[in-house]
Amino acid sequence: MTTKIYHAEFWGLRDTKYNRLLECDINSTEWQPISPKSEFYFFVPRDERLLEHYENFSKITDIFPVYSVGIVTARDKLTIQWTAKETWTTVVNFSKMDTELARMAYKLGKDARDWKVEFAQKDLIDSGLDKSKIIPILYRPFDVRYTYYTGKSRGFQCMPRKDVMHHMMQDNMGLHTCRQITSLLWNHILITNDITDDCYVSNKTRERGYLFPLYLYPETDKKDLFSHIETQQKRPNLSQNLINTLTSSYGVTPAPEMIFYYIYAVLYANIYRERYAEFLKTDFPRVPFTGDFELFKELSGYGEQLAALHLMKSPELDKPVTRFQIAGKNSVDKVLYDKENERVYISKDQYFDSVKIEVWEYHIGGYQVCFKWLKDRKGRKLALDEIKQYCHIITALSVTIKIQHKIDSLYSNVEKTVLKLPV
């Protein structure tokens, strides 16, 4: 016996839906046949004509075997600070307070199952209050903050993810993306060279972020039966199957950075994002690897340019496309975009000029980047370095859009010769 599955849905206000349900029955409802498939068995209509083709691509969790959810602090206002100096002042004062006084002083509320004021204080004291434990954290897109990192779970941070994050405390790069999204469009990818919060790319429900480091470093404080025989050199966090396949196809082994940049370029291709939008909503992205080495190198070059822009290291940033106008207090009183004059106002009189609408509306994951960065600083006075950084962000996004168009001009050729990786 063959089982058939059908789907129907009503959209509208509550009263409209109630009336519709009263007026129709199972026979008068317009049903749409669906065929849920492994592995997720979605009981909703989906255009799956491209699914078989998409599933031949390499899943990012297979490319980078070691990965983790980003850091969960449980109490951002306590654990994440604007500067290293503010971080040090906070941990010193917090660690010395009576537990209940600390709870009130820092507005920490009730203890959670995995985070308690007492445990956080003990973690700081046990660490010896060492300034070297103050490190940068990429908190939101282009937004570097500081935290005191002990690496102990259920301590000062709730879930520090030390097993993966310690790889980012040395010279490294990583990709931060989401497994599932609730957003209409997929643009949930951003490079990092620091540890990252799990909301680095999005803080929307179900859009939890994962970090995939490029290199793995040995744990210097690891002491077990086999630690003395483990290599003390960094090694690529890349599938050996992938490396073997690329080497066999290209006749040369691409450097880990080339592979990383190629992936970054593909995931910034608008054509890729739009074509596989339905599948990108429900699981980690999959990456098509071209069999054309020259195309691989060209896309890798664009990925490298994007990486430099997003890490604020590109020489393009020395030619800002915007300027901060009108002398004043530099205080972020409001955030308002003037479309007609292409200005981003932070107060009645002060603004950044020449900000194109496509740059102002540019999203990375769950954030409208230009708005979010300023909104988080509302009520603060922008330092000169922050004004310069915002000009760099505007410039980086402006150039990113141009590079994405160049990637799009090449992307269709990628899928003409997609390499099949052995399972």
C-alpha positions, 0 to 999 in steps of 0.5 A: 500500500502506497501512502500519500501525504498532502499539505494545506495552509491558511494565512491571514488574521485569526478571525479570517482563519477561524471562518475559513475552517468553519466553512471548509472540510477535508474534501473542500480544502485545496491540498498539495501533494508532498514527498518528505525525504531523508534526512529531515523529512520536511512536511511542507512543500519545497522545490527540491528539483535542485536538491540531488545536485546540491547534495553532491557538494561538500558539507562544511562540517565534512570540510572542517572536521573540528568545529564548535558553537560559539561562546555563550557567556550567559551574562554579556553585560558582565563578561563583555566590555568595550576595552581591555581596561574596562574588562580588568576593572570589572573582573577585579571589582566583581571578584572581590564583592559579596555574592549578593552585592555583586548580583545587585551591582551588576544586575545579574538576576537569578542564577541559571542552571549553568551560570551562577554568580558564586561560580563566576567569582570563584573562577576569577579568583582561581585564575589568579586574576591575570591580565594576560587572560584579557583577550579580544572577542568578535562580538558582532560583525566588525565589532571587537570587544574584550573578555576575561577568558579562563576557558572553564565551563560554567565559570566566568563564561557559561560555555567558553568552548575551550576545545575549539576556541583555544585554536583562535588564540594564536595566528588563525582564521575561521569561518562563522556560520549557522546551521539553520536560519529563520531569515528569508535570505541566507547571508550567514557567513563571516570570517573571524581571527578571534574567538567569537560569541555564538551570536556573532553572525545572528542573534535570532532564535534558532540561528545559533552560530558555529566556528570552523577554524582553519588551523588546529594548534596543540594544547600547551597545558594538556597533560595526559598519557599521549600528550608527549607524542602529539605534534607541537606544530599547527595542522590544517583543519581540513578533510584529507579526502578533500585535499587528496581530491583537489591534489589529484584534480589540479596536479598540485596541492593547494595551500590551506589558505587557498582552499579557505578563501575559495570557500569564502568566495563561493559562500559570498556568491549571490547566485549560489545564495539565491539558487540554494536558498531553500536548502541553506535554511535547514542545514549547514552550507554545502560547497561545490569545488570546481575541477578547473584549477584556474577558476579555483585560483581566481575565486580564491583570490576574490575570497582573499580580498573579501577576507582582508576587507572583513578582517579590516586589513585591506589596503582598500580601507585606506581610501574611505568612501565616506567621511564624518561631517560637522564638528560636535560631541560625537555622541550617538543620540540617534541612528537615522538614514537620509536616503535622498542625501545618502547620509547616516546621522548619529545626531541632529547635526553630525553624520557620515556622508556618501553612504549608498542605500545598498551599503546601508541595507547590507545584511550579514546574517541577522544584522543590518551591519551599518545600523547595528554597529551604531545602534549598539553604541547609542548613548556613547561618545564615539572616539576618533578610532571608532569614527575611523572604524565606521568609515572602514566598515562602510568602505569594506561593505561597498567593496564587498558588494563589487567583489560579489558581482565579480564572483557572480560572473564566475560562479556558473562555471563552478558547477560545470565541473563539480568534483565529487568527494569520496565519503 
